[in-house]
């Protein structure tokens, strides 16, 4: 077993040197920078440990798991399903799954979990980081406390949730609830299908809507808003665009940043058509 490990190690070492040579020569082999980078990387590879040192290193001891064709590393790992692999203190409960790290569980078929206390339940899903969960098929969760619940969704960052199918959430404490929606920033919620919310505590409630800024106000028919609110109770927009093309500007035509479409509130277009040029053009 030691000889096998060392053979694979030396094989990867030689391949690494060849890749370095090829990539440097392909890009800039004649420059001082190219030569310096090549020499530095080759020195790093040459300084990789030799066979004597390698033989002294502790090697992982593997054993058969409970599942047929499964393998686990001794010391706390559990490969319980057929053709699964577990290392660290990971638990591989799904067929063809791979669990590594500390206390992480791979329950979905062909799923992969790594890190600390992370979980995969969806088939072909992947979770990494600390306390992240990929619960739907083909989903991906990474970071800390992230949850990917929608099929094909991706949650990353810090305590984010990707609820909608095919949605993507990133940042801190954000949610992408709509199908194929995207949320980024802090405290934002993309509720509408195919919508995008970004910034600070912004929210989309309509399909295809885009919100940016801080504490925006999403009304029925809003497709774009730039929020300038200071709190959840005081949501308001500097500019709001509606699905019929109407545009509202804060402080113009009676628009207060949240009353778009109400009686007596004028759109930017209505105001512009009433303006008369001060100079007559000939």
ABEGO torsion letter per residue (X at the ends): XAAAAAAAAAAAAAAAAAAAAAAAAAABAABAAAAAAAAAAAAAAAABBBAAAAAABBBBBBBBBABBGBBBBBGGBBBABBGBBBBEABBBABBGBBBBEBGBBBABBGBBBBEBGBBBABBGBBBBEBGBBBABBGBBBBEBGBBBABBGBBBBEBGBBBABBGBBBBEBGBBBABBGBBBBEBGBBBABBGBBBBEBGBBBABBGBBBBEBGBBBBBGBABBBBABABAAABBBABBBBAAGBBBBBGBGGBAGAABGBBGBBBAAAAAAABBBABBBX
